[in-house]
Amino acid sequence: MKAIRVENPGPDYRLVLDEASKPAPKPGEVLIKVAAAGLNHADLAQAQGRYPPPPGASEVLGLEVSGEIAALGEGVADFKVGEQVCVLLAGGGYAEYCTAPVECVLPVPKGIDLVGAAALPEVYFTVWTNLFDAARLAPGERVLIHGGSSGIGTAAIQLCAARGHDAFTTAGTAEKCAACERLGAKRAINYQEEDFVEVVKQLTGGRGVDVILDMVGGDYIQRNIAVAALWGRIVNIAYQSGMTATVNFGPVLMKRLSLLATTLRARTNVEKGAVRDAVQREVWPLLESGKIKPVIDRTFSLADAQAAHARMHKSEHIGKILLTA
């Protein structure tokens, strides 16, 4: 089969379409004939040599795909060959075929095309487990979502708005801010021109927000603390601007804040299965009713994976970038 191989891992990595052995499903797994794979910042970090796959996972990039089930591993009874699915992976998505544990497999939602479904698993697994499991976002609470035009951001904005939350967000251009507001953001703040702390405090009468979803880190850590409401929860899923900062923890104590950070990739299949079940129960009906939708920036062929990565590096995208196998 064809698969992407990383040459020269590091800052100047190259993505090469090459021949690879077709995987076989192990007990409890399915083999997927890939229709499309979603790009994630974790793919860029892995190619740069900064984010190795968990033990036992494929070395091939790619954390989510959509496609058809081509074969069943021993003991798999809940799916059938030919069924259209989208799946969360620990690796292996940039290829014509990949395997996935059944705990990470979801049916393609009704009304969503097979290629577009590749934009769903990673974002909604991530958004659900962080906002609703870790941060315990409750009815009526307000949320601040950084990186609103990213795949994670566009999914989080829509899900929060559909569930009745005021969602504020940050983005880096007027175009991206407008896109976020069209998706349901109460207010999108251009961080190049405005201070999100001041804007959010003004919009909330000085109270701030109950939950913050952040992938920036760096100097945003102190600013998140400043804009969090009493009993607020701040959850980090990445630290793209830096993992270290000088922080005044006084407001954390005085406002009784919770600082959280989670990863998804290395969790057990049982843990991922619990998230999958919640996503299928809570998110899939919203997709099938049209209340939320996958947001796709651009689709590249698998052979053009390098160009797709370049677009993500430049942060030019709004929503998900996909590769078609």
N, C-alpha and C positions, 0 to 999 in steps of 0.2 A: 504494500500500500504506500501512498504518498504521505509524508509527514514533514513538519518543519523541524530542522535541526539548528541549534544555536552554534555558530562558529565564533571563536574568539570571545568567549564570555567576558564581559567587562564594559567599560564606557563605550567602546567602539564595536560592540557585538554585531554580528551579521546573522540574518535569518535565511536559511537555505532550504528550498524544497528538495527532499531527498527520499530515497526508498527506505522503508522500515518494515520490520516484521509485524504482521497483523496480529493484534492481541487476541487471546482466547479468554472467554469469561470463566472465572473461578466460581465455586459454589457461592450462591447468593448474589451473583453479579449478572448483568446483561451486557451483550455486545451491541453497540450502537453504530449504525451506518450514518456518519455525520452529515447533516445538511448545512449547518453553520455553527461557528464558535464565536463566543463573545470575548472581546478584549477587556483586560483589567490591568490596573497599575501593578498588581502583583506579577503579571507576566513580564512587564518591563524590568521590575526589580530582579526577577529570576534570571533574565537574560543578561543583566548587568553583574550577576554573580552575588547578589545581596540577599536572595530569598530562596534557598534551596528547597526542593520538595520534601515533604515528610518521608520518613523511612517507608519503603515499599511502594511509593507512588511513582507514576511514570515520570521520566525526565523530560518528556515532551511538554511544551508550554500548553496552557489552556485549562481554565477552571470551570467552563460551562459550555454546553453544546445543546443543539436540538438535532433530532434525526429520527430514524426508524430503528426499532429493535430488530437486529439481524440474527441473534441467537440468544438462548437462555442458558445460564449456568445451572448446575445441579441445585435442586431445591427451590427454584424460582417458580412460583405458581400464580402470582398476582398480575403478571404481564404476559403478553403473547407476541410472537414474531410478527412483524409488520406494524405494530402499534407505534403511533407517533408520540414522541416524548421529548421532554427537555430535562437536562440533568445537571446537577452540581458535581464537580470533579475535584480531586486533589491534584490532577495533572492529566495530560494526554489529549487535550481537545483540539490542538492544531494538527489534525490528521484526518484521514478518510474514515478511520474506524477508531473507536475507543471503548473501554469497558467502564462500567460504573456499578457500585453497590446499589441494590434495590432501595435502600433507605434514602437514596439521594435522587430518585427518579420521580418525575411528575408527568402526568398526561399533558399534552398541549391543550391549553384552554380553548374552549369553543369560540370561534370567531377570530382566533389569532393564527396567522399563517405560520408554516413550519419554520421558515428562516427567521422570522421575527421572534419566535419563541426562544431563540438562543439568547435574547436580551433579557430574559426573565430570571433564571435561577440564582445567579450570584447576587444580584441586586436585592431581590426580595428575601432570600435567606438572610442576607446581611442586615437589611433594614429591619426586618421583623425581630431578629434575635437581639439586636442592639437597642432599638427604641422600645420594644414592648416586653422583651424578656429581661434584659439587663437594666434598662433605665425605667421600666415600669410606667411608661407613659399612660396616664389615666384619662378618662373622659373629661373634656373641658380644659385640659392643660395646653399650654402654649409650647411651641418647639422652635428652636433655631437650628437650621441645617446649613452647614458650611459646604461649599462646593456644589451649589444648587444645580449647576448645568451638567454635572457629571452623571454617569449612569446611576450611581448610588443616589445622588441628589435629586434627579428627576423622578426616580421611583419613590423616594422618601416624601417629597413634596406632595405627589399625587395621593399616596396612601394616607398621609396625615390629613389632607384636605377632605378626602372621601370619608374619613372617620370623624370629621367634625372638629379638627384641631386647627387653630390659627398657626400657620407655618410661616416663619420668617426665614429668609435665606440670604446667602452672600454669593456673588459672582463677579467676574472681572471685567465685563463689558456691558454696554447698554443693551446690545442684542441678546446676550445671555440673560440679563435681568428680565427683559421683556418675555423671553421664552419661559422663564421660571414663573412669572406671574400668570401667563396663559395656562400653565399647568395647575395653578391653584394657590401659589404662594400669596400670602396676605400682603407681603412687601418684600421685594428683592432689593438688596443693598449692594451697590457697586463699590467694592472694597478699595478700588483705585481712587475713588472720589469722596467717599463717606466713611465715617467711623461707625461700624455696626453697633458698638456699645451705646453710643449716644442715640442713634436712630431707634434701636429697639427699646431703650428705656423711655424715650419720648412716646413711642407708640403704645407702650404698656403702662403709661402713667407712673413710670419710675419703678415698677415692680420687677421687670425682667421676665425671663422665660423659665419654664419648669424643667425642660430637657434640652440639651445641646448635643448634636451629633457632629463630631469634628474629625476631619482627616488631615488637618493642617499642622497642629502642634506648634512648636516654637513659641513666638510671642503671642499667639492666640491663646495659650494656656492661661495667662494672667487675665487677658481680656474676657475669656469665657467666664472666669470666676467673677469678674466684675458685673457681667450682664445676667448671671444666673439669679433666679428668684430664691427666696427662702425655701429651704429643703430641696433645692434644685439638684439635678443629676447631670453630670457632664460625662459623655462617653466618647472615647477616642478609638477610632478604627485604623488610624495611621498617623504618622508624624512627618508629613512630606516637607515641612519647613524646619524640621529638627526635633530630635528626641530629648534635648536638654534645654533647660531654661532656668533662670533665677526667678523664683516664685515667692510672693508674700502669701503665706497660708493663713494669715489672720482672718480674711473674709470667709475662707472655707469653714473655719471654726464658728465664726459669728453667725453665718447664714446656714450652718448645718448642712453643708453641701456633701455630695458623694461624687468622687472622682473614679471613673471606671474606664477600663480598656479591655477590648476583647479581640480575639482572632477566631477565624472560622475553619481555615484549611486543615489544621492538625487535629480537629475534634474527632472523636470516635464516630463510627457509623451510627451507633445508637443515639448519640447526641444530635447528629445531623438529621436523623430520622424524626426526632421529636420536633425539630424546627420545620422539616418538610411537612409534617402533618398539620402544624399550625398555619403554614403558608397556604396549603391546599384548602384548609377550612376557612381561613379569614381573607385571603387575598384573591384566590382563584375566582370566587363569585363576583368580585368587583371587576376583574378582567373580562369575565364572560358577559357581564351586564354592560360593559363599555364605560364604566365609571372611571376606570384607569386604563392605561394602555402602555405598551412598550414604546419607548422613545429611541428611535434609531437615527444616528447621525449620518453614517455612511457605511456602505458594504464594499469590501475588497475581496478579491479572490485569495485563496490560500497562498498562491504563488506571490502575491503582493503583500505578504505579511509585514515586510520591512516598511513599506509605505504606510501601512495601517499604524504601525508602532510610531513612525515619525509624526503622524497626525496627533496621536495621543501625547507624545513627548511635548509637542508645541501647545498643548491644551487648547486646540482650536475647535474641539468637538462640543456638541450639545447632545447629550444622551449617549447611547451605546454605539461603539464601532464593532462591526461584525466581519468575520471571515467566512466565505462560502467554500465548502470543500469541493 
